[in-house]
Amino acid sequence: MVSIETFRKLALSFENAAEEPHFEKTSFRVKKKIFATYDEKKNHAVLKFNEIDQSVFCASSDMIFYPIPNKWGKQGWTIVELSKVRPEMFADALLLSYQSVASKKK
């Protein structure tokens, strides 16, 4: 299980990462682009992956990682069930999400 405190600490440890509101959620951004969100009501995160990373994480878990069921999911946005995910796996996934957004050119 991953708490919001752990999520926040990990996300803000990345270079130039910032926390900002995003509608009713909390977002974590780099270069003003979202790499992760936290939904307190549902206790889940949403991370941005490339297509390959999304397929690996979704295949490796039993409903811990799964694409958002709409066009956003087809673009790599992936739900993570924080009550089920191991902290080490979440840390790896969050780093990949951050890197996928941080490395994109403006």
N, C-alpha and C positions, 0 to 999 in steps of 0.2 A: 504494500500500500504506500502511496505517496501523498503526503499532506501538502496543502497550499504553501506552507512555510518552506518545505523542501523544494517544491516547484519554484517558488519565487527566488530562493537562494541560488539554485542552479541556473535559472534563466538570467538572473542579473549578474552572474559571475562572468558571462561572456562579454567580450570587448564591445563597447558602445551600446549595450543592450539597455532598454528603458521599459518601464511599466507605464501603461496608459489605459484609461477606460476605453471600452469598445462596446457600445450599446449597453446591455446588461451584464457584460462579461469583463474580465480583466485581460488585457492583451500585453504581450511582450514583443518588442520591436527592435529592429536594427535598421539603420538608414531609413527610418520612418515606415518600414514595411513590417507587417506582422509575421512572426515565425511561430507563435504559439498563443493560444487563448485558454482561459480557465473559466469554466461555468460552475459557479458555486452551487446552484440549485441541483444540477445533475451530477456534480462531483466528477466531471471529466475534463480532459484537456483536448484541444484540437491542435495538431501539429501539421506543418507543411513539409511534405516529402516530394522527392522526384518520383517518377513512376516505378523505378526499380526498388528504391528503399521502401516505398509504400507496399509493394507486393511482397517483399521479404518480411516486413513486420506483420502484415496481415496474415500471411501464411504460417507464421511461427507461433501464433497465439490462438487461444480459444475465446474469441469475442473479447479480447483485451484491446486489440487494435483492429479498427475496421473503417473503411472509407465512409465519409459523409454520404448519405444516400441521395445525392443530387449532382448537379454539374460541378460543384466545388470538390466533391470526392473524386471526380474524374481528373481534376487538376492537381491531385495529390493531398488534399486536405483530409486528415485522418483523425478519427476520434480515438482517444486513449482512456480506458476505464481506470481511473486512479485507484479505486478500491481493489483492483485485481493485479495491477502491474507491479513487477519487482522493481525496487528503486534503481538497481544497476541497469536494467533494461530501459527504464524511463530516461535515465541520464544519457545513455547512448542515443536514444531516439531524439531527445531534445537537442543534443549536440548536432546531429545530422540535420534536423529542421533548421536550426540557427545557421549552419554552414550553407544550406541550400539557398537561404534568403540573403545572407551576408555576402556570398560570392557573386551574386547577380550584379551585372552592370546596370547603371541607371540609364 
